[in-house]
């Protein structure tokens, strides 16, 4: 994968803004941020649940 420098990223950003508009790009960014936050929260809760399950003795 080629490295993208600041110039290339700036050009891509301009193209995205031209295609979707500033309002839509802003909304997409907010939705993406909340999705990542929810994903991380789910990972932490899943890991927490596994450690709690491992701490409980097995009843047979």
PDBQT receptor file of N, H, CA, C and O in Angstrom, charges set to zero:
ATOM      1  N   UNK A   1       0.853  -1.176   0.000  1.00  0.00    +0.000 N 
ATOM      2  CA  UNK A   1       0.000   0.000   0.000  1.00  0.00    +0.000 C 
ATOM      3  C   UNK A   1       0.895   1.234   0.000  1.00  0.00    +0.000 C 
ATOM      4  O   UNK A   1       1.802   1.349   0.824  1.00  0.00    +0.000 OA
ATOM      5  N   UNK A   2       0.644   2.132  -0.904  1.00  0.00    +0.000 N 
ATOM      6  H   UNK A   2      -0.092   2.038  -1.574  1.00  0.00    +0.000 HD
ATOM      7  CA  UNK A   2       1.490   3.338  -0.963  1.00  0.00    +0.000 C 
ATOM      8  C   UNK A   2       1.212   4.265   0.212  1.00  0.00    +0.000 C 
ATOM      9  O   UNK A   2       0.098   4.334   0.733  1.00  0.00    +0.000 OA
ATOM     10  N   UNK A   3       2.254   4.968   0.607  1.00  0.00    +0.000 N 
ATOM     11  H   UNK A   3       3.158   4.912   0.184  1.00  0.00    +0.000 HD
ATOM     12  CA  UNK A   3       2.110   5.946   1.680  1.00  0.00    +0.000 C 
ATOM     13  C   UNK A   3       1.425   7.196   1.147  1.00  0.00    +0.000 C 
ATOM     14  O   UNK A   3       1.763   7.683   0.068  1.00  0.00    +0.000 OA
ATOM     15  N   UNK A   4       0.470   7.711   1.896  1.00  0.00    +0.000 N 
ATOM     16  H   UNK A   4       0.195   7.316   2.773  1.00  0.00    +0.000 HD
ATOM     17  CA  UNK A   4      -0.217   8.934   1.512  1.00  0.00    +0.000 C 
ATOM     18  C   UNK A   4       0.358  10.085   2.325  1.00  0.00    +0.000 C 
ATOM     19  O   UNK A   4       0.376  10.050   3.556  1.00  0.00    +0.000 OA
ATOM     20  N   UNK A   5       0.817  11.087   1.628  1.00  0.00    +0.000 N 
ATOM     21  H   UNK A   5       0.803  11.115   0.628  1.00  0.00    +0.000 HD
ATOM     22  CA  UNK A   5       1.340  12.266   2.295  1.00  0.00    +0.000 C 
ATOM     23  C   UNK A   5       0.243  13.269   2.562  1.00  0.00    +0.000 C 
ATOM     24  O   UNK A   5      -0.911  13.042   2.199  1.00  0.00    +0.000 OA
ATOM     25  N   UNK A   6       0.592  14.379   3.194  1.00  0.00    +0.000 N 
ATOM     26  H   UNK A   6       1.530  14.563   3.489  1.00  0.00    +0.000 HD
ATOM     27  CA  UNK A   6      -0.416  15.387   3.514  1.00  0.00    +0.000 C 
ATOM     28  C   UNK A   6      -1.081  15.983   2.270  1.00  0.00    +0.000 C 
ATOM     29  O   UNK A   6      -2.264  16.319   2.304  1.00  0.00    +0.000 OA
ATOM     30  N   UNK A   7      -0.344  16.114   1.195  1.00  0.00    +0.000 N 
ATOM     31  H   UNK A   7       0.618  15.841   1.167  1.00  0.00    +0.000 HD
ATOM     32  CA  UNK A   7      -0.916  16.675  -0.032  1.00  0.00    +0.000 C 
ATOM     33  C   UNK A   7      -1.989  15.761  -0.604  1.00  0.00    +0.000 C 
ATOM     34  O   UNK A   7      -3.060  16.222  -0.997  1.00  0.00    +0.000 OA
ATOM     35  N   UNK A   8      -1.695  14.454  -0.650  1.00  0.00    +0.000 N 
ATOM     36  H   UNK A   8      -0.824  14.080  -0.330  1.00  0.00    +0.000 HD
ATOM     37  CA  UNK A   8      -2.671  13.512  -1.180  1.00  0.00    +0.000 C 
ATOM     38  C   UNK A   8      -3.921  13.451  -0.303  1.00  0.00    +0.000 C 
ATOM     39  O   UNK A   8      -5.038  13.400  -0.818  1.00  0.00    +0.000 OA
ATOM     40  N   UNK A   9      -3.735  13.455   1.024  1.00  0.00    +0.000 N 
ATOM     41  H   UNK A   9      -2.827  13.496   1.441  1.00  0.00    +0.000 HD
ATOM     42  CA  UNK A   9      -4.883  13.438   1.932  1.00  0.00    +0.000 C 
ATOM     43  C   UNK A   9      -5.741  14.691   1.774  1.00  0.00    +0.000 C 
ATOM     44  O   UNK A   9      -6.969  14.616   1.826  1.00  0.00    +0.000 OA
ATOM     45  N   UNK A  10      -5.101  15.828   1.583  1.00  0.00    +0.000 N 
ATOM     46  H   UNK A  10      -4.104  15.888   1.540  1.00  0.00    +0.000 HD
ATOM     47  CA  UNK A  10      -5.821  17.078   1.375  1.00  0.00    +0.000 C 
ATOM     48  C   UNK A  10      -6.651  17.021   0.089  1.00  0.00    +0.000 C 
ATOM     49  O   UNK A  10      -7.795  17.473   0.067  1.00  0.00    +0.000 OA
ATOM     50  N   UNK A  11      -6.084  16.478  -0.959  1.00  0.00    +0.000 N 
ATOM     51  H   UNK A  11      -5.154  16.111  -0.941  1.00  0.00    +0.000 HD
ATOM     52  CA  UNK A  11      -6.801  16.360  -2.234  1.00  0.00    +0.000 C 
ATOM     53  C   UNK A  11      -8.003  15.427  -2.078  1.00  0.00    +0.000 C 
ATOM     54  O   UNK A  11      -9.086  15.726  -2.580  1.00  0.00    +0.000 OA
ATOM     55  N   UNK A  12      -7.820  14.310  -1.390  1.00  0.00    +0.000 N 
ATOM     56  H   UNK A  12      -6.940  14.068  -0.981  1.00  0.00    +0.000 HD
ATOM     57  CA  UNK A  12      -8.921  13.375  -1.166  1.00  0.00    +0.000 C 
ATOM     58  C   UNK A  12     -10.022  14.049  -0.347  1.00  0.00    +0.000 C 
ATOM     59  O   UNK A  12     -11.206  13.884  -0.644  1.00  0.00    +0.000 OA
ATOM     60  N   UNK A  13      -9.640  14.800   0.674  1.00  0.00    +0.000 N 
ATOM     61  H   UNK A  13      -8.679  14.934   0.915  1.00  0.00    +0.000 HD
ATOM     62  CA  UNK A  13     -10.615  15.511   1.496  1.00  0.00    +0.000 C 
ATOM     63  C   UNK A  13     -11.417  16.509   0.668  1.00  0.00    +0.000 C 
ATOM     64  O   UNK A  13     -12.634  16.604   0.831  1.00  0.00    +0.000 OA
ATOM     65  N   UNK A  14     -10.768  17.243  -0.203  1.00  0.00    +0.000 N 
ATOM     66  H   UNK A  14      -9.780  17.166  -0.336  1.00  0.00    +0.000 HD
ATOM     67  CA  UNK A  14     -11.458  18.205  -1.067  1.00  0.00    +0.000 C 
ATOM     68  C   UNK A  14     -12.447  17.486  -1.989  1.00  0.00    +0.000 C 
ATOM     69  O   UNK A  14     -13.568  17.955  -2.182  1.00  0.00    +0.000 OA
ATOM     70  N   UNK A  15     -12.037  16.360  -2.551  1.00  0.00    +0.000 N 
ATOM     71  H   UNK A  15     -11.126  15.979  -2.394  1.00  0.00    +0.000 HD
ATOM     72  CA  UNK A  15     -12.923  15.605  -3.447  1.00  0.00    +0.000 C 
ATOM     73  C   UNK A  15     -14.151  15.102  -2.682  1.00  0.00    +0.000 C 
ATOM     74  O   UNK A  15     -15.271  15.176  -3.188  1.00  0.00    +0.000 OA
ATOM     75  N   UNK A  16     -13.941  14.589  -1.459  1.00  0.00    +0.000 N 
ATOM     76  H   UNK A  16     -13.032  14.529  -1.048  1.00  0.00    +0.000 HD
ATOM     77  CA  UNK A  16     -15.060  14.093  -0.656  1.00  0.00    +0.000 C 
ATOM     78  C   UNK A  16     -16.023  15.223  -0.327  1.00  0.00    +0.000 C 
ATOM     79  O   UNK A  16     -17.238  15.048  -0.414  1.00  0.00    +0.000 OA
ATOM     80  N   UNK A  17     -15.492  16.383   0.052  1.00  0.00    +0.000 N 
ATOM     81  H   UNK A  17     -14.504  16.526   0.124  1.00  0.00    +0.000 HD
ATOM     82  CA  UNK A  17     -16.354  17.528   0.371  1.00  0.00    +0.000 C 
ATOM     83  C   UNK A  17     -17.129  17.978  -0.867  1.00  0.00    +0.000 C 
ATOM     84  O   UNK A  17     -18.308  18.318  -0.769  1.00  0.00    +0.000 OA
ATOM     85  N   UNK A  18     -16.484  17.983  -2.013  1.00  0.00    +0.000 N 
ATOM     86  H   UNK A  18     -15.526  17.707  -2.093  1.00  0.00    +0.000 HD
ATOM     87  CA  UNK A  18     -17.181  18.371  -3.240  1.00  0.00    +0.000 C 
ATOM     88  C   UNK A  18     -18.283  17.379  -3.607  1.00  0.00    +0.000 C 
ATOM     89  O   UNK A  18     -19.339  17.778  -4.098  1.00  0.00    +0.000 OA
ATOM     90  N   UNK A  19     -18.040  16.097  -3.373  1.00  0.00    +0.000 N 
ATOM     91  H   UNK A  19     -17.182  15.773  -2.974  1.00  0.00    +0.000 HD
ATOM     92  CA  UNK A  19     -19.037  15.086  -3.722  1.00  0.00    +0.000 C 
ATOM     93  C   UNK A  19     -20.226  15.088  -2.774  1.00  0.00    +0.000 C 
ATOM     94  O   UNK A  19     -21.371  15.001  -3.219  1.00  0.00    +0.000 OA
ATOM     95  N   UNK A  20     -19.971  15.185  -1.477  1.00  0.00    +0.000 N 
ATOM     96  H   UNK A  20     -19.041  15.256  -1.116  1.00  0.00    +0.000 HD
ATOM     97  CA  UNK A  20     -21.036  15.010  -0.497  1.00  0.00    +0.000 C 
ATOM     98  C   UNK A  20     -21.513  16.305   0.137  1.00  0.00    +0.000 C 
ATOM     99  O   UNK A  20     -22.640  16.355   0.631  1.00  0.00    +0.000 OA
ATOM    100  N   UNK A  21     -20.713  17.339   0.143  1.00  0.00    +0.000 N 
ATOM    101  H   UNK A  21     -19.798  17.298  -0.258  1.00  0.00    +0.000 HD
ATOM    102  CA  UNK A  21     -21.075  18.586   0.803  1.00  0.00    +0.000 C 
ATOM    103  C   UNK A  21     -20.600  18.601   2.245  1.00  0.00    +0.000 C 
ATOM    104  O   UNK A  21     -20.393  17.550   2.851  1.00  0.00    +0.000 OA
ATOM    105  N   UNK A  22     -20.429  19.790   2.789  1.00  0.00    +0.000 N 
ATOM    106  H   UNK A  22     -20.598  20.645   2.297  1.00  0.00    +0.000 HD
ATOM    107  CA  UNK A  22     -19.858  19.947   4.124  1.00  0.00    +0.000 C 
ATOM    108  C   UNK A  22     -20.772  19.355   5.196  1.00  0.00    +0.000 C 
ATOM    109  O   UNK A  22     -20.295  18.679   6.107  1.00  0.00    +0.000 OA
ATOM    110  N   UNK A  23     -22.065  19.599   5.098  1.00  0.00    +0.000 N 
ATOM    111  H   UNK A  23     -22.453  20.149   4.358  1.00  0.00    +0.000 HD
ATOM    112  CA  UNK A  23     -22.999  19.100   6.108  1.00  0.00    +0.000 C 
ATOM    113  C   UNK A  23     -23.028  17.592   6.172  1.00  0.00    +0.000 C 
ATOM    114  O   UNK A  23     -23.025  17.010   7.257  1.00  0.00    +0.000 OA
ATOM    115  N   UNK A  24     -23.057  16.959   5.022  1.00  0.00    +0.000 N 
ATOM    116  H   UNK A  24     -23.060  17.432   4.141  1.00  0.00    +0.000 HD
ATOM    117  CA  UNK A  24     -23.096  15.488   4.963  1.00  0.00    +0.000 C 
ATOM    118  C   UNK A  24     -21.799  14.898   5.488  1.00  0.00    +0.000 C 
ATOM    119  O   UNK A  24     -21.834  13.906   6.216  1.00  0.00    +0.000 OA
ATOM    120  N   UNK A  25     -20.656  15.476   5.143  1.00  0.00    +0.000 N 
ATOM    121  H   UNK A  25     -20.627  16.283   4.552  1.00  0.00    +0.000 HD
ATOM    122  CA  UNK A  25     -19.368  14.976   5.619  1.00  0.00    +0.000 C 
ATOM    123  C   UNK A  25     -19.285  15.112   7.137  1.00  0.00    +0.000 C 
ATOM    124  O   UNK A  25     -18.768  14.223   7.814  1.00  0.00    +0.000 OA
ATOM    125  N   UNK A  26     -19.788  16.213   7.669  1.00  0.00    +0.000 N 
ATOM    126  H   UNK A  26     -20.208  16.936   7.120  1.00  0.00    +0.000 HD
ATOM    127  CA  UNK A  26     -19.795  16.420   9.110  1.00  0.00    +0.000 C 
ATOM    128  C   UNK A  26     -20.649  15.364   9.802  1.00  0.00    +0.000 C 
ATOM    129  O   UNK A  26     -20.249  14.809  10.826  1.00  0.00    +0.000 OA
ATOM    130  N   UNK A  27     -21.813  15.090   9.251  1.00  0.00    +0.000 N 
ATOM    131  H   UNK A  27     -22.138  15.541   8.420  1.00  0.00    +0.000 HD
ATOM    132  CA  UNK A  27     -22.708  14.088   9.839  1.00  0.00    +0.000 C 
ATOM    133  C   UNK A  27     -22.089  12.693   9.767  1.00  0.00    +0.000 C 
ATOM    134  O   UNK A  27     -22.180  11.920  10.721  1.00  0.00    +0.000 OA
ATOM    135  N   UNK A  28     -21.466  12.373   8.644  1.00  0.00    +0.000 N 
ATOM    136  H   UNK A  28     -21.392  13.000   7.869  1.00  0.00    +0.000 HD
ATOM    137  CA  UNK A  28     -20.810  11.074   8.495  1.00  0.00    +0.000 C 
ATOM    138  C   UNK A  28     -19.681  10.936   9.517  1.00  0.00    +0.000 C 
ATOM    139  O   UNK A  28     -19.507   9.867  10.102  1.00  0.00    +0.000 OA
ATOM    140  N   UNK A  29     -18.918  12.000   9.736  1.00  0.00    +0.000 N 
ATOM    141  H   UNK A  29     -19.059  12.869   9.261  1.00  0.00    +0.000 HD
ATOM    142  CA  UNK A  29     -17.839  11.967  10.719  1.00  0.00    +0.000 C 
ATOM    143  C   UNK A  29     -18.361  11.725  12.119  1.00  0.00    +0.000 C 
ATOM    144  O   UNK A  29     -17.784  10.939  12.871  1.00  0.00    +0.000 OA
ATOM    145  N   UNK A  30     -19.440  12.387  12.475  1.00  0.00    +0.000 N 
ATOM    146  H   UNK A  30     -19.909  13.025  11.865  1.00  0.00    +0.000 HD
ATOM    147  CA  UNK A  30     -20.034  12.187  13.795  1.00  0.00    +0.000 C 
ATOM    148  C   UNK A  30     -20.552  10.773  13.980  1.00  0.00    +0.000 C 
ATOM    149  O   UNK A  30     -20.359  10.167  15.033  1.00  0.00    +0.000 OA
ATOM    150  N   UNK A  31     -21.214  10.247  12.952  1.00  0.00    +0.000 N 
ATOM    151  H   UNK A  31     -21.372  10.739  12.096  1.00  0.00    +0.000 HD
ATOM    152  CA  UNK A  31     -21.738   8.883  13.021  1.00  0.00    +0.000 C 
ATOM    153  C   UNK A  31     -20.603   7.868  13.103  1.00  0.00    +0.000 C 
ATOM    154  O   UNK A  31     -20.701   6.877  13.825  1.00  0.00    +0.000 OA
ATOM    155  N   UNK A  32     -19.541   8.115  12.371  1.00  0.00    +0.000 N 
ATOM    156  H   UNK A  32     -19.462   8.920  11.784  1.00  0.00    +0.000 HD
ATOM    157  CA  UNK A  32     -18.398   7.211  12.415  1.00  0.00    +0.000 C 
ATOM    158  C   UNK A  32     -17.744   7.232  13.792  1.00  0.00    +0.000 C 
ATOM    159  O   UNK A  32     -17.350   6.187  14.310  1.00  0.00    +0.000 OA
ATOM    160  N   UNK A  33     -17.630   8.410  14.381  1.00  0.00    +0.000 N 
ATOM    161  H   UNK A  33     -17.951   9.258  13.960  1.00  0.00    +0.000 HD
ATOM    162  CA  UNK A  33     -17.051   8.527  15.718  1.00  0.00    +0.000 C 
ATOM    163  C   UNK A  33     -17.875   7.800  16.764  1.00  0.00    +0.000 C 
ATOM    164  O   UNK A  33     -17.318   7.112  17.620  1.00  0.00    +0.000 OA
ATOM    165  N   UNK A  34     -19.202   7.942  16.710  1.00  0.00    +0.000 N 
ATOM    166  H   UNK A  34     -19.655   8.501  16.015  1.00  0.00    +0.000 HD
ATOM    167  CA  UNK A  34     -20.046   7.247  17.684  1.00  0.00    +0.000 C 
ATOM    168  C   UNK A  34     -20.019   5.737  17.449  1.00  0.00    +0.000 C 
ATOM    169  O   UNK A  34     -20.097   4.968  18.408  1.00  0.00    +0.000 OA
ATOM    170  N   UNK A  35     -19.911   5.302  16.201  1.00  0.00    +0.000 N 
ATOM    171  H   UNK A  35     -19.848   5.927  15.423  1.00  0.00    +0.000 HD
ATOM    172  CA  UNK A  35     -19.825   3.869  15.913  1.00  0.00    +0.000 C 
ATOM    173  C   UNK A  35     -18.540   3.276  16.481  1.00  0.00    +0.000 C 
ATOM    174  O   UNK A  35     -18.559   2.182  17.046  1.00  0.00    +0.000 OA
ATOM    175  N   UNK A  36     -17.435   3.983  16.336  1.00  0.00    +0.000 N 
ATOM    176  H   UNK A  36     -17.420   4.871  15.877  1.00  0.00    +0.000 HD
ATOM    177  CA  UNK A  36     -16.169   3.505  16.890  1.00  0.00    +0.000 C 
ATOM    178  C   UNK A  36     -16.234   3.456  18.412  1.00  0.00    +0.000 C 
ATOM    179  O   UNK A  36     -15.741   2.509  19.023  1.00  0.00    +0.000 OA
ATOM    180  N   UNK A  37     -16.841   4.474  19.029  1.00  0.00    +0.000 N 
ATOM    181  H   UNK A  37     -17.241   5.244  18.532  1.00  0.00    +0.000 HD
ATOM    182  CA  UNK A  37     -16.975   4.495  20.487  1.00  0.00    +0.000 C 
ATOM    183  C   UNK A  37     -17.833   3.327  20.971  1.00  0.00    +0.000 C 
ATOM    184  O   UNK A  37     -17.489   2.682  21.961  1.00  0.00    +0.000 OA
ATOM    185  N   UNK A  38     -18.936   3.047  20.291  1.00  0.00    +0.000 N 
ATOM    186  H   UNK A  38     -19.216   3.571  19.486  1.00  0.00    +0.000 HD
ATOM    187  CA  UNK A  38     -19.782   1.917  20.665  1.00  0.00    +0.000 C 
ATOM    188  C   UNK A  38     -19.068   0.585  20.469  1.00  0.00    +0.000 C 
ATOM    189  O   UNK A  38     -19.244  -0.337  21.265  1.00  0.00    +0.000 OA
ATOM    190  N   UNK A  39     -18.274   0.480  19.428  1.00  0.00    +0.000 N 
ATOM    191  H   UNK A  39     -18.130   1.229  18.781  1.00  0.00    +0.000 HD
ATOM    192  CA  UNK A  39     -17.510  -0.739  19.164  1.00  0.00    +0.000 C 
ATOM    193  C   UNK A  39     -16.499  -0.978  20.278  1.00  0.00    +0.000 C 
ATOM    194  O   UNK A  39     -16.370  -2.099  20.770  1.00  0.00    +0.000 OA
ATOM    195  N   UNK A  40     -15.784   0.066  20.677  1.00  0.00    +0.000 N 
ATOM    196  H   UNK A  40     -15.888   0.976  20.278  1.00  0.00    +0.000 HD
ATOM    197  CA  UNK A  40     -14.813  -0.067  21.770  1.00  0.00    +0.000 C 
ATOM    198  C   UNK A  40     -15.502  -0.429  23.074  1.00  0.00    +0.000 C 
ATOM    199  O   UNK A  40     -14.995  -1.250  23.839  1.00  0.00    +0.000 OA
ATOM    200  N   UNK A  41     -16.654   0.177  23.332  1.00  0.00    +0.000 N 
ATOM    201  H   UNK A  41     -17.066   0.844  22.711  1.00  0.00    +0.000 HD
ATOM    202  CA  UNK A  41     -17.408  -0.117  24.543  1.00  0.00    +0.000 C 
ATOM    203  C   UNK A  41     -17.838  -1.586  24.546  1.00  0.00    +0.000 C 
ATOM    204  O   UNK A  41     -17.764  -2.255  25.577  1.00  0.00    +0.000 OA
ATOM    205  N   UNK A  42     -18.279  -2.074  23.415  1.00  0.00    +0.000 N 
ATOM    206  H   UNK A  42     -18.339  -1.530  22.578  1.00  0.00    +0.000 HD
ATOM    207  CA  UNK A  42     -18.667  -3.474  23.303  1.00  0.00    +0.000 C 
ATOM    208  C   UNK A  42     -17.499  -4.413  23.519  1.00  0.00    +0.000 C 
ATOM    209  O   UNK A  42     -17.649  -5.454  24.159  1.00  0.00    +0.000 OA
ATOM    210  N   UNK A  43     -16.334  -4.058  22.994  1.00  0.00    +0.000 N 
ATOM    211  H   UNK A  43     -16.212  -3.212  22.474  1.00  0.00    +0.000 HD
ATOM    212  CA  UNK A  43     -15.151  -4.884  23.211  1.00  0.00    +0.000 C 
ATOM    213  C   UNK A  43     -14.780  -4.936  24.688  1.00  0.00    +0.000 C 
ATOM    214  O   UNK A  43     -14.443  -5.998  25.212  1.00  0.00    +0.000 OA
ATOM    215  N   UNK A  44     -14.841  -3.789  25.356  1.00  0.00    +0.000 N 
ATOM    216  H   UNK A  44     -15.114  -2.926  24.930  1.00  0.00    +0.000 HD
ATOM    217  CA  UNK A  44     -14.509  -3.752  26.781  1.00  0.00    +0.000 C 
ATOM    218  C   UNK A  44     -15.508  -4.555  27.594  1.00  0.00    +0.000 C 
ATOM    219  O   UNK A  44     -15.112  -5.279  28.508  1.00  0.00    +0.000 OA
ATOM    220  N   UNK A  45     -16.797  -4.445  27.282  1.00  0.00    +0.000 N 
ATOM    221  H   UNK A  45     -17.118  -3.857  26.540  1.00  0.00    +0.000 HD
ATOM    222  CA  UNK A  45     -17.812  -5.203  28.009  1.00  0.00    +0.000 C 
ATOM    223  C   UNK A  45     -17.662  -6.697  27.745  1.00  0.00    +0.000 C 
ATOM    224  O   UNK A  45     -17.870  -7.507  28.649  1.00  0.00    +0.000 OA
ATOM    225  N   UNK A  46     -17.305  -7.071  26.526  1.00  0.00    +0.000 N 
ATOM    226  H   UNK A  46     -17.136  -6.414  25.791  1.00  0.00    +0.000 HD
ATOM    227  CA  UNK A  46     -17.092  -8.483  26.210  1.00  0.00    +0.000 C 
ATOM    228  C   UNK A  46     -15.903  -9.055  26.964  1.00  0.00    +0.000 C 
ATOM    229  O   UNK A  46     -15.964 -10.174  27.473  1.00  0.00    +0.000 OA
ATOM    230  N   UNK A  47     -14.829  -8.293  27.034  1.00  0.00    +0.000 N 
ATOM    231  H   UNK A  47     -14.779  -7.384  26.620  1.00  0.00    +0.000 HD
ATOM    232  CA  UNK A  47     -13.656  -8.744  27.765  1.00  0.00    +0.000 C 
ATOM    233  C   UNK A  47     -13.956  -8.818  29.258  1.00  0.00    +0.000 C 
ATOM    234  O   UNK A  47     -13.489  -9.725  29.947  1.00  0.00    +0.000 OA
ATOM    235  N   UNK A  48     -14.733  -7.867  29.752  1.00  0.00    +0.000 N 
ATOM    236  H   UNK A  48     -15.113  -7.130  29.193  1.00  0.00    +0.000 HD
ATOM    237  CA  UNK A  48     -15.106  -7.851  31.173  1.00  0.00    +0.000 C 
ATOM    238  C   UNK A  48     -15.956  -9.070  31.497  1.00  0.00    +0.000 C 
ATOM    239  O   UNK A  48     -15.764  -9.694  32.541  1.00  0.00    +0.000 OA
ATOM    240  N   UNK A  49     -16.883  -9.415  30.628  1.00  0.00    +0.000 N 
ATOM    241  H   UNK A  49     -17.039  -8.908  29.781  1.00  0.00    +0.000 HD
ATOM    242  CA  UNK A  49     -17.744 -10.580  30.833  1.00  0.00    +0.000 C 
ATOM    243  C   UNK A  49     -16.954 -11.873  30.847  1.00  0.00    +0.000 C 
ATOM    244  O   UNK A  49     -17.251 -12.768  31.639  1.00  0.00    +0.000 OA
ATOM    245  N   UNK A  50     -15.957 -11.988  29.989  1.00  0.00    +0.000 N 
ATOM    246  H   UNK A  50     -15.716 -11.261  29.346  1.00  0.00    +0.000 HD
ATOM    247  CA  UNK A  50     -15.140 -13.201  29.948  1.00  0.00    +0.000 C 
ATOM    248  C   UNK A  50     -14.325 -13.354  31.219  1.00  0.00    +0.000 C 
ATOM    249  O   UNK A  50     -14.179 -14.469  31.720  1.00  0.00    +0.000 OA
ATOM    250  N   UNK A  51     -13.785 -12.251  31.761  1.00  0.00    +0.000 N 
ATOM    251  H   UNK A  51     -13.904 -11.345  31.354  1.00  0.00    +0.000 HD
ATOM    252  CA  UNK A  51     -13.005 -12.362  32.986  1.00  0.00    +0.000 C 
ATOM    253  C   UNK A  51     -13.912 -12.694  34.164  1.00  0.00    +0.000 C 
ATOM    254  O   UNK A  51     -13.503 -13.417  35.073  1.00  0.00    +0.000 OA
ATOM    255  N   UNK A  52     -15.140 -12.176  34.161  1.00  0.00    +0.000 N 
ATOM    256  H   UNK A  52     -15.473 -11.589  33.423  1.00  0.00    +0.000 HD
ATOM    257  CA  UNK A  52     -16.081 -12.514  35.236  1.00  0.00    +0.000 C 
ATOM    258  C   UNK A  52     -16.490 -13.979  35.159  1.00  0.00    +0.000 C 
ATOM    259  O   UNK A  52     -16.655 -14.630  36.190  1.00  0.00    +0.000 OA
ATOM    260  N   UNK A  53     -16.656 -14.506  33.940  1.00  0.00    +0.000 N 
ATOM    261  H   UNK A  53     -16.522 -13.977  33.103  1.00  0.00    +0.000 HD
ATOM    262  CA  UNK A  53     -16.995 -15.910  33.777  1.00  0.00    +0.000 C 
ATOM    263  C   UNK A  53     -15.849 -16.796  34.238  1.00  0.00    +0.000 C 
ATOM    264  O   UNK A  53     -16.083 -17.852  34.826  1.00  0.00    +0.000 OA
ATOM    265  N   UNK A  54     -14.620 -16.383  33.982  1.00  0.00    +0.000 N 
ATOM    266  H   UNK A  54     -14.430 -15.525  33.505  1.00  0.00    +0.000 HD
ATOM    267  CA  UNK A  54     -13.460 -17.164  34.376  1.00  0.00    +0.000 C 
ATOM    268  C   UNK A  54     -13.287 -17.160  35.899  1.00  0.00    +0.000 C 
ATOM    269  O   UNK A  54     -12.764 -18.126  36.455  1.00  0.00    +0.000 OA
ATOM    270  N   UNK A  55     -13.711 -16.101  36.577  1.00  0.00    +0.000 N 
ATOM    271  H   UNK A  55     -14.136 -15.316  36.126  1.00  0.00    +0.000 HD
ATOM    272  CA  UNK A  55     -13.566 -16.007  38.027  1.00  0.00    +0.000 C 
ATOM    273  C   UNK A  55     -14.596 -16.859  38.759  1.00  0.00    +0.000 C 
ATOM    274  O   UNK A  55     -14.361 -17.253  39.901  1.00  0.00    +0.000 OA
ATOM    275  N   UNK A  56     -15.728 -17.149  38.129  1.00  0.00    +0.000 N 
ATOM    276  H   UNK A  56     -15.919 -16.829  37.201  1.00  0.00    +0.000 HD
ATOM    277  CA  UNK A  56     -16.777 -17.914  38.808  1.00  0.00    +0.000 C 
ATOM    278  C   UNK A  56     -16.429 -19.411  38.789  1.00  0.00    +0.000 C 
ATOM    279  O   UNK A  56     -15.981 -19.936  37.769  1.00  0.00    +0.000 OA
ATOM    280  N   UNK A  57     -16.639 -20.087  39.918  1.00  0.00    +0.000 N 
ATOM    281  H   UNK A  57     -17.003 -19.661  40.746  1.00  0.00    +0.000 HD
ATOM    282  CA  UNK A  57     -16.366 -21.541  39.938  1.00  0.00    +0.000 C 
ATOM    283  C   UNK A  57     -17.428 -22.284  39.119  1.00  0.00    +0.000 C 
ATOM    284  O   UNK A  57     -18.579 -21.858  39.028  1.00  0.00    +0.000 OA
ATOM    285  N   UNK A  58     -17.011 -23.391  38.536  1.00  0.00    +0.000 N 
ATOM    286  H   UNK A  58     -16.076 -23.737  38.610  1.00  0.00    +0.000 HD
ATOM    287  CA  UNK A  58     -17.936 -24.184  37.737  1.00  0.00    +0.000 C 
ATOM    288  C   UNK A  58     -18.805 -25.022  38.655  1.00  0.00    +0.000 C 
ATOM    289  O   UNK A  58     -18.320 -25.618  39.617  1.00  0.00    +0.000 OA
ATOM    290  N   UNK A  59     -20.077 -25.063  38.353  1.00  0.00    +0.000 N 
ATOM    291  H   UNK A  59     -20.471 -24.579  37.572  1.00  0.00    +0.000 HD
ATOM    292  CA  UNK A  59     -20.991 -25.908  39.139  1.00  0.00    +0.000 C 
ATOM    293  C   UNK A  59     -21.394 -27.093  38.281  1.00  0.00    +0.000 C 
ATOM    294  O   UNK A  59     -22.022 -26.938  37.234  1.00  0.00    +0.000 OA
ATOM    295  N   UNK A  60     -21.022 -28.284  38.744  1.00  0.00    +0.000 N 
ATOM    296  H   UNK A  60     -20.512 -28.410  39.595  1.00  0.00    +0.000 HD
ATOM    297  CA  UNK A  60     -21.300 -29.487  37.952  1.00  0.00    +0.000 C 
ATOM    298  C   UNK A  60     -22.163 -30.463  38.699  1.00  0.00    +0.000 C 
ATOM    299  O   UNK A  60     -22.489 -31.527  38.173  1.00  0.00    +0.000 OA
TER     300      UNK A  60
